[in-house]
Amino acid sequence: MPERGGGNRGKESLVGNKRSVVARVSLGAILCLTTGLLINGVPAAATNQTVRGPGVSSVFVIERYSPLGATANGPSGPATAMFTAGPHCCPSTAVVLTPGSVITDGDLQWMLLGLSWDNTLVERLTVCYSIDSVKEGQTYISQTRLTVMRTPDAAFVMVDDGTDQTALGPLCYDVGAGFLPEGTLTLHLRVVFGDPHDRIMIGMVALSGLSE
């Protein structure tokens, strides 16, 4: 009986040794795994933090906007506008600019459209349009701007392109940028109408750039 009991204790001791070995191996594996994760830039789950490893670059993004909501403005705001901005007939998701008379470059008539941008770097602006004109070249977009505003007492011009967009279209044109906005963005299109029967239609507007 004592020997049988001694044999049982020996077996229990052997089992206990196996458990100890398994425990040591498991602990070692966990330590190796945790060390490997930290070396590779992946934090342990307990830290609950996001760590960006080396070589991670920014993502190129494009934001597209409807022109609906655009407003007509003169040198002293909407009250001095010489044209209207409203939904086009076909499709009604486009905007049509309709003059009340001939509008020259010196009349300072602008279409304004607010653009939301929650990314980082603005690299390019795209404007899609078409022109319905009695004579090609007399009605066009004469200036393209992007401004940034924070407090309502000032806006800063970040992009100012004076290229005349005279092609009848429909087509899209790009304007290069390259700035980090620190406020709300607004698109400004300066328009010229050589005949009161002419129209300018505005389609998609887009911003492209980088987002972290």
PyMOL commands that set and color helices and strands:
alter all, ss='L'
color gray80, all
select helices_A, chain A and resi 2-39+45-47+78-80+105-107
alter helices_A, ss='H'
color red, helices_A
select strands_A, chain A and resi 59-65+71-73+83-87+95-99+110-115+121-132+140-149+155-161+171-179+184-192+199-211
alter strands_A, ss='S'
color yellow, strands_A
deselect
rebuild
show_as cartoon
